[in-house]
């Protein structure tokens, strides 16, 4: 399994660290994805995005494109996330605070049984299994420690069979082969420093968006399979605190 990691120098700001710049669309989505319920009137959105240098006409044009693209739904003057992006919000929330259970040494295994699929279908299935925090041992065989509580998508049942197993290979060795945990931890520490060192709203949003992408790649392994000083919990706490603070500031500005 290959995972793309953010690479940057901790002393750099987001603009010079290879992080993705924020467009009007990304600011709106970042704000709504962090808001519950995820909907706001246009007038509130206009005020909320002002610190990002996004004018009212630019925002309204972006909102129209997002409605047409199925990113947002519109009711009178209120815009909210579409059903597709509501699912993304649920995944994002789960990435920040995944639900785990005590691990007894068993592994969850998913075996792809469908054949004759088109390349796009295979790529989509790989993405779905990766999002479930499984890793590919060999083609068509995916697994992970059975320590997660999360629903299994019913639509995968016709093409994937699930099992539990206790591999003969030592669990720590197997986990090390499946996930580059040292790389993940190194990037997490850089992101922790970046989140702590950014003050401008645009820089904070950019850094927090990178944190979410990184948390989605966290394998959420049981503690015995993690290296000492694992930064996952600290990164989750930092994200939750700074995201709540930033969202509250933006909503307070919007509703003045």
N, C-alpha and C positions, 0 to 999 in steps of 0.2 A: 504494500500500500504506500502510495506516495502522498505526502502532505506538503503544501507550500507554506513556508514560514516567513514571517516578516523579518527582514534583516536591516539593522540600523545601528548607528552609533548613539549610545545613551545620552551623549552630550548635545546631540543635535535636536532641533525642534522638529515638529512633524513635517514641515515643508521640506526640510533637508534630509529627512530620515527615510524616504522611500514610501511614506504612507500615502494613501489615496486622497486626493483633494476632494473637498465637499462641494458638490453642485447644489442647485436649489432643490432638485429631487432628493438627493441624499440627506440634506438637512431636514426636509419635511418628513422623510421616512424615519430618520433617526429619532426625531421628536415624537412622532406618533407611535413608533415601536416601543418607546419608553414611557408612554402615557396609557393609563387604564381608567376608563375605556379609551381606545385609540381614535378619538375624533375631536375635531376643533372647528369652530367657525372660521371663515376666511379672514375676518378682521383680526382674530387672535393670532392666526398664522402669520399675517403681515407683520404684526408687532414683534412676534417671537423671532423672526428670521432677520430683523434689522441689524443685530450685532454682527451678522455674517456678511454684511454688505450686499444683501439681496433686496432689491427694490420691489415695490408692490406689483408693477407690471411684469417683471421677471417671474415673480412668484405665481401670479395668476396664469401666466402662459405655461409654467411648469405644472400647475394643478390640472389644467385642461389636458395636457399631454398624458398625465398620470391617470386621469379618469379614462381617457380613450384607450390607454394601454392595459387597463384592468388592474392598476396598482391601487387605486382609490375608488370608493363609491361616494356619490354626492347626493345629499338630500337638502334641497333649498340652498342655504349658504354654508352648510356644514359638510366637511370632508372627513372621511374615516377610511381605515384600512379595508381593502377588499377581503373576501374570504381567504383567498390565496395568501395574502400577507398576514392575516390573522393567524394562520398556521405558522408562518414564519415567526411571528411574535411568540407563539407558544414554544417553538423550538429554541428561540433566543432565551426565553425565561428558563427553560429546562437546561440550557447550556450554562447559565449563570449559577443555577442551583439544582444540579442533577440529583435525583432521588436514588439513594443506594440502600443496600441491605447487607447484613453480615455475610462474609464470603467463607464458604466451607471447602474451597479447593476445586469445586466444579467449574467447568467451562461451558459456555453457551456456544453451540456450533450451528451454522446456517449453511446448507448445501444447496447450490443452485441446480435445479433439476430440469429446467426448461432448456430446450435446444432450438436451433434455427432462428434465433432472434437477430434482428438488424443491429448494426453497430450502435445506432442511437439508443436503442432499447437496452443494449448491454451497458452502455455508459450511464444511462439513467438508473439502472439497477445497482451498479457499483456505487453511484452517488447516494442512493437510498441506504444501502448497507453501511457505507461509511458514516452517514449521518446517525445511524443507530449505534455508532462507536464500535463497530466490528472491524477487524483487520483481516486481510486476505492472506491465508497461509500458503495456498497455491490456487491455481485458477479454479474458481467455483466453490472453494471451501473457505468460509469465513468463521472467525471465532473471537471470543473474548472471555475473560473471567465472568462468571455468572453472579455479579454483584450489583447489577443495575435493576431498578424498578422503572420500567417504561412500557407503554403499550406497543404491541407488535402490529404494524399495519396489516389489516386483513387482506388488502389487495396483493400482498406479497405471497400469501399462502399458496396460490396455484403454481408459483415458479420457484419457491424456496421451501425446503424442508428443514425443520429445526430439531436439534438434538441437544442433550447434555453429555459431557464426556469428562474423563480425567486423564489427560495426556500423560504418557510415560516420561516425556521430557520434563525436566524441572521447570516449575512455573515461572521462576524468575528468568531463566534462560529463554523460554518461549516468548515471554513478554518483551524481552530485550530485542528479539528478532523481529517482532511485529511492530513495535512502536519506537521511534527515536526519542526516547524520553529525555535524554540529556540535551538534545537540540531544543525540544519544547521548553524545558526548564530555563535554558539560557535566554531564549526569546522572551519568556514570561518575565524574567528579572529585568530585562531592558524595558519592557512595557510598563512594569511597575514604576521604574524610575521616570519614565516619560509621563505617565499619568500624574505622578506626584509633582512634576516640575512644570506642568502647563497651567497657564492662568487664563489666556484668551479663550472665549467660548469656541471659536472655530478650531483652535488647537486641541481643546478638550474633546470636542466631538470627533475630530479625526483620530485622536488617540484611543478614545473609547470604542470607536468602530473597529479599530484594529484589535482591541482586546476581545471583543465579541467573536471576531473571526478566529482568534487564537483559542478561545475557550471552546469553540465548536470542534477544534481538533484535539482537545484534551481527551485522552483515552479513559479518564476516570478509573484508574486501576485501583485495586485494593492496596491498602497501605504496605503490606509486606512485599509488594512488587515494585514499590517506588523507591527512588534514591533518597538519601537523607537530605533534609532541607527542601522538600518538594514545595514549589511556590504556588501551586494551584489554589489552595484556600486563600492565600494572601491576595492573589490576583482577583479572585471572585469578590472578596470583601472590598478591595479598592475600587473595582468597577461599580459595585452596587452603591457605595457611598458617593462616589463622584458623579455617577449617572443621576442618582436621586437629587443631589444638590443642583446639578446643571439643569435638569428638567424643571425643578421647582423655580429656579431663577427665570427660566424662559417663560413658564406659565404665569408667573407673577407679573412679568413685564407685559405679557400679552393681554392680561385682564385688567390692567390699570385703566 
